[in-house]
């Protein structure tokens, strides 16, 4: 009989939690970049600022992102408290992602980035994708002076979106497509949106010059017309 002692079976190593990359600096800016500094994260926030979205819709409006990267970023955002996933009630039977209060707090960050980056948009490159609602952030800057609270539908050649003015803009700043019951409508081109965002022209000047067409009869439309 063999005198060799039977070796105990080795237990599989416990899975170690994946640690996100960190700058490991005791600095507020570094901590912020630990959460949103990865590629695509802030653009996902840009999409979710318009409201809850399904994964497939996010993927469609983020040209160039792979499914693996998008899924990874969304998971990181959930773990970081920036977004949550919830199940829509029947008959929708679909899951959507939406920003938390902390995630919504990134609106001024995105607005500042849009203002800073606007001078770089000197011309659309052949490889550039475009979506109408991407012009909401630069347009919001020009609308901050409006006192009337309401929903403003915006029509561009690239499509339609809607923004909220007054105090409502802080809750849900913009949304996709036409508004169900807008308080006013405006029509303009994308280049003018960028000019308004850069501060090259004011909203009042663009309306007066006829570069913005205003439709509607309520208080918001009247304020847009300068009444």
C-alpha positions in Angstrom: 0.0 0.0 0.0 1.4 3.4 -1.0 2.7 5.4 1.9 2.2 8.6 -0.1 -0.3 10.9 1.5 -3.1 12.1 -0.6 -2.7 15.8 -1.3 -5.8 17.9 -0.5 -7.6 19.2 -3.5 -6.9 22.8 -4.3 -9.9 25.1 -3.9 -10.5 27.4 -6.8 -9.3 30.9 -6.1 -12.0 33.3 -5.1 -12.9 35.8 -7.8 -11.4 39.1 -7.0 -13.6 42.1 -7.5 -12.7 44.1 -10.5 -11.3 47.4 -9.4 -11.9 50.3 -11.8 -8.9 52.3 -12.7 -8.2 55.3 -10.5 -5.8 58.2 -10.5 -5.4 57.5 -6.8 -5.2 61.2 -6.0 -6.9 63.0 -3.1 -8.3 65.6 -5.5 -11.9 66.4 -6.4 -11.1 66.7 -10.1 -9.3 63.3 -10.1 -12.2 61.7 -8.2 -14.6 63.1 -10.8 -12.5 61.7 -13.6 -12.4 58.3 -11.9 -16.2 58.3 -12.5 -16.6 60.0 -15.9 -13.2 60.1 -17.4 -13.5 56.9 -19.5 -14.2 57.3 -23.2 -18.0 57.4 -24.0 -19.2 58.0 -20.4 -20.0 61.6 -20.8 -21.7 61.1 -24.1 -23.9 58.4 -22.5 -24.8 61.1 -19.9 -25.6 63.5 -22.8 -28.1 60.9 -24.2 -29.7 60.2 -20.8 -30.2 63.8 -20.0 -33.0 63.7 -22.5 -34.8 61.0 -20.4 -34.8 57.2 -19.9 -33.5 55.2 -22.9 -33.3 51.5 -23.9 -30.0 50.0 -24.6 -30.7 49.6 -28.3 -31.7 53.3 -28.6 -28.5 54.3 -26.8 -26.4 52.2 -29.1 -28.1 53.7 -32.2 -27.5 57.3 -31.1 -23.8 56.7 -30.1 -22.3 55.8 -33.5 -18.9 54.1 -33.1 -19.3 52.6 -29.7 -19.1 48.8 -29.5 -21.8 46.8 -27.7 -19.2 45.5 -25.2 -17.9 49.0 -24.3 -21.4 50.4 -24.0 -22.5 47.6 -21.7 -19.3 48.1 -19.6 -19.8 51.9 -19.3 -23.4 51.5 -18.3 -22.4 49.0 -15.6 -19.8 51.3 -14.3 -22.3 54.2 -14.2 -24.7 52.0 -12.2 -22.0 51.0 -9.8 -20.9 54.7 -9.5 -24.4 55.9 -8.7 -24.8 57.9 -11.9 -27.5 55.8 -13.6 -30.0 53.1 -12.8 -31.7 50.4 -14.8 -35.4 49.8 -14.4 -38.1 47.6 -16.0 -40.9 49.4 -17.7 -44.4 48.2 -16.8 -46.4 46.1 -19.3 -47.1 46.3 -22.2 -43.7 47.8 -22.8 -41.8 44.9 -21.1 -38.4 46.6 -21.7 -35.6 47.8 -19.5 -34.4 51.4 -19.7 -31.5 53.3 -18.2 -31.9 56.7 -16.6 -29.8 59.1 -14.7 -29.8 59.4 -10.9 -29.9 62.8 -9.2 -26.1 62.7 -9.1 -26.0 61.9 -12.8 -28.3 64.9 -13.6 -25.8 67.0 -11.7 -23.5 66.6 -14.8 -25.6 68.9 -16.9 -23.5 72.0 -16.2 -20.4 69.9 -16.9 -21.7 68.9 -20.3 -22.9 72.5 -21.0 -19.5 73.9 -20.2 -17.8 71.3 -22.4 -20.2 72.1 -25.2 -19.4 75.8 -24.8 -15.7 75.2 -24.7 -15.8 72.8 -27.7 -18.0 74.9 -29.9 -15.2 76.9 -31.6 -13.8 73.6 -32.9 -17.0 73.0 -35.0 -15.8 74.9 -37.9 -17.2 72.5 -40.4 -18.8 69.1 -40.6 -16.3 66.4 -41.6 -17.5 63.6 -44.0 -17.1 61.1 -41.2 -19.1 63.0 -38.7 -22.4 61.6 -37.5 -25.1 64.0 -36.4 -28.3 63.9 -34.4 -30.7 66.8 -34.0 -30.8 66.6 -30.2 -27.0 67.1 -30.0 -27.7 70.8 -30.7 -29.8 71.1 -27.5 -26.8 71.8 -25.2 -25.5 74.8 -27.1 -29.0 76.1 -27.6 -29.8 75.9 -23.9 -27.2 78.6 -23.3 -29.1 81.0 -25.4 -32.4 80.2 -23.7 -31.2 80.8 -20.1 -32.5 84.4 -20.1 -36.1 83.3 -20.8 -38.4 83.8 -17.8 -41.4 81.9 -19.1 -41.5 78.2 -18.1 -42.6 75.8 -20.9 -41.7 73.3 -23.6 -40.2 74.7 -26.7 -40.1 72.5 -29.9 -37.1 73.0 -32.0 -37.0 72.1 -35.7 -33.7 71.7 -37.7 -33.0 70.2 -41.0 -31.5 67.3 -39.1 -34.7 66.6 -37.2 -36.6 67.8 -34.2 -36.1 67.9 -30.4 -37.6 69.9 -27.6 -36.2 71.8 -24.7 -37.7 73.1 -21.4 -37.3 76.8 -20.5 -37.5 78.5 -17.1 -37.3 76.4 -13.9 -38.3 73.2 -15.8 -35.0 73.2 -17.6 -33.2 72.2 -14.5 -35.2 69.0 -14.2 -35.5 67.7 -17.7 -33.5 70.0 -20.0 -34.3 68.5 -23.3 -36.0 65.5 -25.0 -36.1 63.6 -28.3 -38.4 64.4 -31.2 -41.3 66.8 -31.3 -43.1 67.6 -28.0 -46.7 66.3 -27.5 -48.0 69.7 -26.6 -45.4 72.4 -27.0 -45.9 75.9 -25.7 -44.0 77.4 -28.7 -42.1 76.2 -31.7 -39.0 77.6 -33.4 -37.3 76.7 -36.7 -33.7 77.5 -37.4 -30.6 75.8 -38.8 -27.8 73.9 -37.0 -25.2 76.6 -37.8 -27.3 79.2 -36.0 -27.6 76.8 -33.0 -23.8 76.8 -32.8 -23.6 80.6 -33.2 -26.1 81.0 -30.3 -24.0 78.6 -28.2 -20.8 80.5 -28.9 -22.5 83.8 -28.1 -21.8 85.2 -31.6 -25.5 86.2 -31.8 -28.3 86.6 -29.3 -31.7 84.9 -29.4 -33.4 88.3 -29.7 -31.1 89.3 -32.6 -31.7 86.0 -34.5 -35.5 86.4 -34.1 -35.4 90.0 -35.2 -33.3 89.2 -38.3 -35.7 86.4 -39.3 -33.2 83.7 -38.8 -35.5 82.1 -36.2 -39.1 81.5 -37.0 -41.4 81.5 -34.0 -44.8 79.8 -33.9 -47.3 79.8 -31.1 -49.7 82.1 -29.3 -48.8 81.6 -25.6 -46.6 83.6 -23.2 -43.5 81.7 -24.2 -43.9 82.5 -27.9 -44.6 86.1 -27.0 -41.4 86.3 -25.0 -39.4 84.7 -27.8 -40.8 87.4 -30.2 -39.7 90.1 -27.8 -43.3 90.9 -26.6 
